Structures are given as C-alpha cells and as structure tokens.
C-alpha cells in the first residue's frame, strides 16, 4: 500500500516571529532567491518589505571608488528588512542574500491594509526602526571613539555565547573580510589583530567556530 509523502511545512508557520508579523507574512508573496541576489540597491526608491523565512540577508554600504564595504547587519529568519524605504525615499543600504533564501515580499499597500486591521503592529514596526537607528548610532560611536582593536573586541564579545567549560563561542563563520566590513576598516588590519590574539592564546579557531579562551585585554 503506497503512502503519499508528508506535506512540506509552511515556512511561515515554522519561523519564530510575532503573531502580527506572521499574519503580515501571509499577506505577502513568498519568493525564493539564490545566494548572492541583490534584493535592495542603495539609493533606489522602493516600498517593499522583505520578511525572512529562510536563509540570511546582509545589509551594507559600498564605496565604488575604492571597493570598500561596511556591513550594517546580518539578518536571520523571523526578521525583516526594507522598512526604511517605506516612506518612499531612497533606500539607505544594499541588501544581498548570503545563501539561498526564502522571503515574504510585502508591498506598502499590503502593509497599510494590515495596519488597518492590526494597528498595534505600527508600534512593533516603530520599535524595530528605533532599535536599528540606535544600533547604527552605537556603530558610529564605536568607529569615532575606538581604534580597530576596540571595535573588534566589542564585536567579538557581542557575538560570543558562554559555554559550559567557561569559554565563549562564536558559532557564526566570520572571515577577516566579514569582520572588516562590519568594523569599517581593512581586512589586513583585522588579520594583524587576530593573529596577535591567536598568538597570545586569547582566541582559538575550531570546527565549531571561534573560541574566546579567556577575557580579551582592554587594549592591544
């Protein structure tokens, strides 16, 4: 007796998010994109929100003259990007898929209809904008007041998770180029600092990720 294969779970049901955001995702159009797809281009005008259902997206700015980039954030399932363009102004950043990704695409008219039925979502959206603006302010503060090591130390400590053996683990696979893009400096500068931290046995590269074996020094 043959049995039909189990139905594939709806990604909107499986991703952790608020009930209101889940309802908004259901109003959108689910689309799948390959790795390296540019969803949003800095300076373009658009009114589309992307709710992430699978994969990872990176928001960044690029200087075409010297090919330097700075990363504003990496976004995971349950988060969304594009809210800064809902006022009809130019996009504030580029957004690209870091891997094959699935998103729910929501247009401004769809969002407006959702807000009419669920006005409380306006506060959720506002809180998200405020948190990202605050994060951007803190990022600029780090760049203005800290040297490269200070910024790198803050990044590593923010990403690290405590382990049972007393160490801290950064499971996210970050290359030196990734770190440089988040810190607004060159890859070579990051490589020099990381080499020093490894030599001093402050950090160790393992299959599980980057391990912080002991507290990082205040200065380097």
C-alpha positions in Angstrom: 0.0 0.0 0.0 1.6 3.3 -1.1 1.5 6.3 1.1 1.8 9.9 -0.1 4.8 11.8 1.2 4.2 14.1 4.1 3.2 17.7 3.2 6.0 20.1 3.4 5.7 22.5 6.3 4.8 26.1 5.5 7.9 28.2 6.3 5.6 30.9 7.7 4.4 28.5 10.3 7.9 27.3 11.4 9.8 30.6 11.7 9.8 32.2 15.2 8.1 35.6 14.9 5.2 37.6 16.5 1.7 36.7 15.6 1.2 40.1 13.9 4.3 39.7 11.8 3.3 36.2 10.8 -0.1 37.5 9.7 1.6 40.1 7.6 3.9 37.5 6.0 0.8 35.6 5.0 -0.4 38.6 3.1 2.8 38.8 1.2 4.2 36.8 -1.8 6.7 34.1 -0.9 9.7 34.1 -3.1 13.0 32.2 -3.1 16.3 33.7 -4.1 19.7 32.3 -4.9 22.8 33.1 -2.9 24.2 36.5 -4.0 20.9 38.0 -5.1 20.8 41.8 -4.6 17.3 42.4 -3.2 17.7 46.1 -2.4 20.1 48.6 -4.0 21.2 51.7 -2.0 19.7 54.9 -3.5 16.9 53.2 -5.3 13.3 54.1 -4.4 11.0 51.3 -3.2 8.2 50.5 -0.8 8.8 46.8 -0.3 9.4 44.9 2.9 11.1 41.5 3.0 10.3 39.2 5.8 12.9 36.4 6.1 11.6 32.9 6.2 14.8 31.0 5.5 18.5 31.9 4.8 20.4 35.0 5.7 20.5 38.6 4.4 23.2 41.2 4.7 22.7 44.9 4.7 25.7 47.0 3.7 27.0 50.2 2.0 29.7 50.2 -0.7 32.2 52.7 -1.9 32.6 52.0 -5.7 35.7 54.2 -5.9 37.8 52.1 -3.5 35.7 48.9 -3.4 35.4 49.2 0.4 32.2 47.9 2.1 30.8 48.3 5.6 28.2 45.8 6.9 25.2 47.3 8.8 23.8 43.9 9.9 23.2 40.2 9.2 19.5 39.3 9.4 18.1 35.8 10.0 14.7 34.1 9.7 12.0 35.9 11.7 13.5 39.4 11.0 12.7 41.8 8.1 14.5 44.4 6.0 13.4 47.3 3.9 11.4 49.2 6.5 13.5 52.3 6.0 12.2 52.7 2.4 8.5 52.6 3.3 8.4 56.4 3.3 9.0 56.4 -0.4 12.5 57.8 0.0 15.8 56.4 -1.3 17.0 53.1 0.1 19.6 53.5 2.8 21.6 50.4 2.1 22.1 47.4 -0.2 20.7 44.1 0.9 22.0 40.8 -0.5 21.3 37.1 0.2 24.3 35.4 1.9 22.8 32.0 1.0 19.7 30.6 -0.8 16.9 32.4 1.0 13.1 32.5 1.2 11.3 35.7 2.0 7.7 37.0 2.1 7.6 40.1 -0.1 5.2 42.8 1.3 4.3 46.0 -0.6 3.3 49.2 1.1 -0.4 48.9 0.2 -0.4 45.4 1.7 1.2 46.8 4.9 -1.3 49.6 5.1 -4.2 47.1 4.9 -2.6 45.1 7.6 -2.2 48.1 9.9 -5.9 49.0 9.5 -6.8 45.5 10.8 -3.9 45.4 13.4 -2.9 49.0 14.4 -0.7 47.6 17.2 1.7 46.4 14.6 2.7 50.1 14.0 4.3 50.1 17.4 6.2 46.9 16.6 7.4 48.4 13.4 8.4 51.6 15.1 10.3 49.7 17.8 12.3 47.9 15.1 13.2 51.2 13.4 14.3 52.7 16.7 16.4 49.7 17.6 18.2 49.8 14.3 18.7 53.5 14.5 20.2 53.1 17.9 22.4 50.3 16.7 23.6 52.5 13.8 24.4 55.3 16.3 26.4 52.9 18.5 28.2 51.7 15.5 29.2 55.2 14.5 30.2 55.9 18.1 32.5 52.8 18.1 34.1 54.0 14.9 34.6 57.5 16.1 35.9 56.7 19.6 37.6 53.3 19.4 40.6 52.1 17.4 40.4 48.9 15.3 41.1 46.7 18.2 38.5 48.3 20.4 35.9 47.8 17.7 37.0 44.2 17.1 36.9 43.4 20.8 33.3 44.8 21.0 32.2 42.8 18.0 33.7 39.5 19.2 32.2 39.9 22.7 28.8 40.8 21.3 28.7 37.7 19.2 30.1 35.2 21.7 28.0 32.8 23.7 29.0 31.3 27.0 30.0 27.6 27.0 30.0 25.0 29.8 33.8 25.0 30.1 34.0 28.7 30.8 35.0 29.7 27.2 32.9 31.8 24.8 32.0 30.5 21.4 31.2 32.5 18.2 29.4 30.0 16.0 28.9 32.4 13.1 31.5 31.7 10.5 33.2 35.1 10.1 36.1 35.7 7.7 38.5 38.5 8.4 36.9 40.3 5.4 33.5 39.9 7.1 34.8 41.4 10.3 36.5 44.3 8.4 33.2 45.1 6.7 31.4 45.2 10.0 34.1 47.4 11.6 34.7 49.8 8.7 38.4 49.0 8.3 40.7 46.9 6.1 41.0 43.1 6.1 44.7 43.5 6.7 44.2 45.4 9.9 41.8 42.7 11.2 44.2 40.0 10.2 47.0 41.6 12.2 45.0 41.9 15.3 43.5 38.4 15.1 47.0 36.9 14.5 48.1 38.6 17.7 45.1 37.4 19.7 45.8 33.8 18.5 49.5 34.0 19.3 48.5 35.3 22.8 46.1 32.4 23.1 43.1 34.6 23.6 41.2 33.1 20.7 41.3 29.7 19.0 39.8 28.6 15.7 37.9 25.3 15.9 35.5 23.3 13.8 32.6 24.7 16.0 33.7 28.3 15.4 35.9 30.9 17.0 36.5 30.3 20.7 37.4 33.1 23.1 39.5 31.1 25.7 39.8 34.0 28.2 38.9 37.6 28.7 40.2 39.8 25.9 42.6 42.5 27.0 41.3 46.1 27.3 43.9 47.3 24.9 46.2 45.8 22.4 
